[in-house]
Amino acid sequence: MSIDWNDRVDIALCELLARRQKLLRRLLQETEPPQAVRKGSRPRTHRGVTPEQYLVISILAAYGHGVPVKLIAEAIDLPHPNVTRTLDRLEMKGLIRRTTGVDDRRQVIVRLTLEGSKAARRLSGIDGRLKDALWGKFTDREKELLADLLTRE
């Protein structure tokens, strides 16, 4: 049985996304390695930043001010409960702070703490390294062509 071009494209895109996720995890571990936490506190080790946490930190750093949780959930395309769990972990690490909205107290606004801003600066080079690792073997013309083909409607 032969694989048609639709399947080949789907397989290639899935493999590319999986490779991107694997590279991102590796780069994050190199930049933010797990750290031991004082005995008796939980968890025993402080895990490095996860890809989801990295995305949230990147969004907050890009905006430079408070961002509603709803906007974060839409930007990273995750269900609201998953974003809430990610925010809980970032808050436990001391990287973000949540407050209620001034005009609408039902709205939750997220901001980077000073430690979160420092983490954002440490992590800022990851995007470039990730793009180099994924796309470095392609010429600029090939990248343009691929982007055009994949975004055509």
C-alpha positions, 0 to 999 in steps of 0.5 A: 500500500502506498502513501498518498501526498496528503498522508506524507504532508500530515506525517511530515508536519506531525514529525516536525511538531514532535521534533520541535517539541523535543528540541524545545524541551532540551533547550529549556533543560539546558537553560533552566535545569532542575534545581534541588529544593530544600529538604522537607519542602515539596516537590523535592526538585524544582523542575525546569520550565516546561514548554507550556510555561515557556509560552506563557512567560514569552507572552507576558514578556512580549506584552510587558504588562498584565495579560488576562488569562483568557488572552493567554489561553487563546494565544497558546491554544490550550483549554482554560483549566490547563492554563490555570494549572500552568499558571499555578505552577509558575506562581509557585515558582515565583515567576508570575503574580495574578490579580483581579481586573480593575474594571471587572473583578471577575477577570484575572490579570497575570504579570511577571514578577521580578524573577519572572522577568529575569527568567524571560531574559534567560529564556529569550534566546531559545526561539532563535536557537530552536529556529536555527535547529529546525530551519537552518538547513533550508535556504531563505527561498525554501522557507518562504516557499514552504510558508506560502504553501502552508498558509495558502487558503 
